Structures are given as C-alpha cells and as structure tokens.
C-alpha cells in the first residue's frame, strides 16, 4: 500500500477545475509551448526497454563517489550558499533563509526499490535529519526523481512553506499535508511568501506523471529574485526558445542551475543534450552555470560521467563560466565556485 500511496493522486474536484482553467491546459492535459513528443521517431518503446534491461556497465561509477559532508544547519551568512546533493537536489541559503529544491534522499528514483533506479554508491551521504529548518520547499514537477514521497513526508514538519507547479498540490493533499503551507503556480505567476523573495514560475519543455497518465499536472522552471540576487532554477527541460525569452524578461542571472544528464536522442525534446545546456545558460544571460541532473542516478543509457565531460568541453569552447562541486561541497556565489574535474580522479 505504501507504494500505491507514493504514486500520489491527480487533481480532482475543485483542484481539477483550477487546472482546467489554465491557458496551458487543453483537451485534458497540460501542453508545452512547442509541440513536444516524449519519445520521438528515433525511439521504439520495446527496443528502448530492452536496452534499459541490458544497460552498459559504464552507466554507473565503479567506485564510491567522492563527497563532502558539512553541517548544513550552520552554513555561513552573507553571500548565497548552494549545496548540491547529486541529480537535481540542492539547498540554497540566501539572506538567512533555506530553500530546498527537489530533494531525493530515499536512495531511489522510483516508487519500487529496483536496482536500476538506485542512487550511486557514495552519493546519498545526506538525509532529512541533516537538513536545517526549511523556509521554502520547491518541487518543480511530480516525477519520482524530483518529487520523492519518502523524503517529502519526512520533511513535512520541518518545512514552513511549499511551492510547486499547478496541479502537483493534489499529491500533497492526498498525502495529508497542511494545505495552508502549499502554493501551486501556473507559468508566469509570481509569489512572495517571504518578503524580498520573489518566485516566478516559468515554462519548461518536459512532461509529468507518476502513473500511467501523463501531463495531468504542470512542470515548471522558476526564477528566484531577492533584493541582491537573481537565480534561475531550471528543473527538467528540453531546449527551446523559452530560455531566451526568460533571459530577456528576467536576466541577467547570477546563477543558472540547469539539467545536463539523462538524455538520449530518442527523447531529445524533453531532456537537453549537454551542449544545449551550455547554450541555455547563454540564452538566459547567466554569469555562472551549475550543471545538475547527473551524478546520482542512472536513468538513461549514457556513461555516468559523460554529461559533465560534454558540458565542460562546451563551456571551454564558448567561454562560459561553470562550477562543478563535489556532492556536498559549498558554492558561495562570487567567493567560492569550485571547478575541479573531480570525476576524472575516480578509479
């Protein structure tokens, strides 16, 4: 029953009416700005499924991932601090407030404890117990590798507010959360739950769903603006014109956190290739790029360290500033922006 509970529940009743009123909702589902297939003509479901059953060994590291364990409850004040936990999970401390994005600390990116969705050895050194009190928990969309039932349930009582995409609140309601804490947003809506912290939901090119039905809830990227800083929280997205539009409307950004892994030519519209990640940071007019969505799970067929190698090669070519921290290694904007090629030292 726990597995069934973790699958959540799509919008119903008044919440369904709210999603149906969105300009991005048509014929029973949410749509991307551009026509987007989850699987394109290069992707045959059965061939792809067979490939996943017979993944190359290099999709996972053969040794423990190096990492840094620090006291998250006593991060320095002053400039923004970002701690990456692998994949798309990270903590931001800015102006004394803690923002936790898409945390997955259960060890799996799936409701089923299957080995193919298990985290890399050494990547899961942090737990909910290590987290400070969370001022805002941000869940970009409802896929299991971003919206982890076990983790979110444990965070419930140490989280003041939750921000998520339109429709995703239905899962939280089904899981018994205090809905006064939860705010769901459509694209181009803004909210300032904490004075001086403005979140704006923006488009991403992706999809959603925790069961057999897709696109019943929305997926979003988010712009975070404080009095002194502007950060783009990219979530999952294929490359498209929305990055340039967001850059025009909300840039420049002090930091862009963008996905760079779990790609394949068969689903190239919903996950960027690493070179597109770099171009997206340019489109956004970002001063610094943090590539994420790699380093924790093997959810595609590429070598585990290929995403970061391809990103680094492209950033060198295009003179884009990048930060490549170890899991748990602090980034301090404008002060400490780690750039070691640590994955090359693994044997």
N, C-alpha and C positions, 0 to 999 in steps of 0.2 A: 504493500500500500504506500510505503514511503516513496517508492519510485513513481507511482502514479501521481502522488501529491506534488512531487517535484516538477512534474510536467506542466503544472500551472493550469490556468483556465483562460480562454479567450474572452474578450469583452462580452458582457451580457446586460440586458436591461437598460438602465439609464446610461451606463458606461458605453454600451454599444451605440446608442443614439448619438453620443458625443463623438465617437469615432466616425460614424456615418456622416456627420456634419462637416468633416474636414474637407478642404478643397483638394487634398491629396488622396482621397478615398473615392473609388469608383467601382461599381459592379461587385461590391462585396469584399474588396481588398484595397490595400494601400499600393500606390504606384510610385515608381521612380520618376524623376524629371525627364529622363530619356528612356526610350524603350530598352528594356533590360531582361535578358534571359538568364536564369540561374545557371543553366547548362546550355552552352551553345552547340553549333553543329559539329564541333570537334569532340564533343563529349557524348559517348554512348554509355548509358547507365550501367549496363551489365559488364562492359569492358572496364569501366572505371571501378566498379565494385570488385571485380577480380583483381585489379591492380592493387587496391587497398588491402585485400586479403593476402597479397604477396608483395608487401612493401619492401623496397631495398633497405638493407641494414643501416645505411648511412642517413636515414631519416631521423635517427636518434643518435645522440653522442654516446660513445663507448665508455666514457669515464664521467665522474661526477662533475657537474657544472661548478666552477668557482663562484663564490658569492661572498657578500659582506653582511654580517649581522650587526645591526646597531640598535640603539634604544630609540624607538620611534616616538616614544612619549616625551622625549626631551630633545627634539630637533632644534637647531639654532633659530633664533628670531632674526629679523632683518630681511634679507633678500629671499625670494621664493626658493623652497627646497622641494625637489621631486625625487621620490624613491620608486624605482621600477621593480616590480616583483616577477618579471617574466610575462610573456604573452602581452595582454592588453590591460594588466592590473597595475595601478600605480597610486601613490599617495602624494598629494600636494599640500605643503604647508605654506600659506601665504597670509601675511598680515595677522598672524596668530591663529588662523583658522585652518582646520584639517578637512581636505576634500579627498575622498576615496573613490576611485573610478574602476568600475567593472572588476571587483575583486573575486578571485577564484582560488580559495585555499583548501578545497576539499581533496585535491590530488587528482581530480578527473574533470574532463571537459565533456561530460555525458552523464545522464541520469543512471546509466548502467556502469558498473565497475568493470569495464572492459579494458584490456591492456593497451589497445590502440589509442585510447583517449587518456591514458595515464600520463602524468607530468614526468619530465625528465628527472633523473636522479640528481639531487642537489639543488633543484630549482624551487623546492617548496619549503624553504627554511623559515618562512614567516607564517604565523597563524593569526586568527582573530584576536587571540589573547595578547598579541604583540601590538595591536593597533591602539592608538590614542583614542579618546572620545572623538567621534566623527561628527563634524558640523554638517556636512553635506555628503551623502552617498549618491553618486551619479551612476545610473545604469543606462547605457546608451541604447541597448536593444535587448531582446529576450533570448538570444541564442545561448546555449549552455556554457560556452566558453567566455561569456560576458556577464551572464545573469545566473549565478551559481546558488541553487536553493540552499544547500547546507551552509555555505558561507553567509549568505544574506540573513538566514534565520538566526545564526549566532550573533550577527551584528545588530540585530533588531533593537536591543536595549541599550546599545552604546551609540546609537545614531539619532541625531536631533531631527534631520530632515532628509528626504529622499527626492531627487529629481530624476525623471525618466521621460521616455518618449510616449506619445499619445497611445493609449490602449494598454501599455505594459502595466499600468497600475492594477489592472484586473488580476494579474498574478499575485500581487501583494495583498489585494483584498481577499482572494481565495486562501492565501497563506495566513490570514488572521492578523495582518498588520494594522496598527492605528492609522487609519487613512487620513487623519488630520496632518500627519507627517509627510504625506506623499503628494507631489505635484507632477502631473504629466503635461507634456508640452508638444504642440504641433510645430512644424517648421515655421521659423520667423517669429515665433512668440518669445518674449523675454520675461524674466522674473528676477526680482532682487529680494530673496528671502532674508539674506543678511545685508544690512546697509553697506553699500560700497562694493558688493559682489554681484555683478550682473551676469546672468547666464542667458544666452540666446540659443535656442535650438535651430540648427541649420540642416539643409539636406545632406544626405549621404547616398551613395548608389549601392544598395545592398538589398536585403530582404529580411524576413523574420519568421519565427515559428518554432515551437517546442514539440509539436506532434506532427501529424500528417498534413495539417493545414498550414499554408504559408500566407504571410502578408496580412494577417488579421490585426497586427499591432505595427506601430511605426518604428523605424530605425532612424537615428539622427547622429549628426556631429554636433558639437557645442562650442560656442565662443564664450570664454570667461574673461570678463574685463573688471579689473579693480581700479582703484584710484591711480595706481602707478604701473600696472602691468596688463598685458593682453596675451592670452594663451589660447591656442586652438587645440581642442580635444577631438581628435579626428575619428575615432571609432573605426568600424569596418566600412570600406567603400571601394568600389571600382573607380577608375579615373574618369573624370568628366569635366564639363565646363563649370560646375558649381564651385570648384576650388578658386578659380579666377574671380568669380562673382563675389565669393566670400572675402577674398583678398581686397577687392575694390571697396566693399561695403564696410569691412571691419578691420582690415590690416592697417599698418604692419603689425606683425605678431612678434613678441619677444621669444616665443617658443611654439613650434608646431609638433604635436605628438601624432604620428601617422603610422598606420599599419604598413608592414612591409613583407609579411610572410603568409604562408598557407595559400599560395596562388597556384594556378595551373591554367594552361591555355584553354582547357575545357570550360573553365568558369572565370574567364578573364574579365567579364563585365562587372563582377561583384567583389573581386579582390584585385588590388593593384599589383602589377609587376614592380619589382624593386626600383627600376629606373623611373617608373611613373610616380613612385613615392617621392623621389627627389624633385621631379618636375612639379608635383603638387605643392611642395614646400616653397618653390619659386613662385608659383601662381599665387600662393597665399601671402607672399611677401614676408616670409618668416626669417628672423635673424638666426635662429638655431633650430635644427631638426633632431628630434628624438624618434628613431625608428622602433616600432613595437610590433606586437603580433608575431613574435618569434621567440625562441629560447626557452620554451616551456612544454609545448605540446607538438606532436606530430600529426597534424590534421590535413596534410597534403602529401605529395609524393616526392618533393624536392629534398636534397640533403639538408640537414637541420641548420647548418651554418651558411647555406647558400644565400638566403635573403640579405644578411648583413654584409657579406662579401660583395654582392652586386650593388647594394646601396653605397657602400664605401667607394667602390670603383667609380660610380656615377658622381658622387659628391666631389671626389678629387677632380674629375673631368670638368665639372661645371662650377667648381669653386664654391660649393655650398658648405656652410659650417654645420658640423654634425657632432653629437655627443653619443658615446657608446659605453654606458656604465655597466659594470657587473650588476647582477641582481642584488639589490640592497645597497648599492653604492650611491651616496647622495650626489645629486646635481644641485648646485647652488647657482642660480642664474647670474651671469656676469662675474662670477667669482671662481667657481669650481665646476668645470664642464668636461668630465672625463672623456678621453678619446683613445684609450689603449685598444689594441687589437687582441683582447684577452682570449678570444676563441681560437686564435692561431696557436696558442701555447698549450692547448689540450692534447694529450696523447692517449 
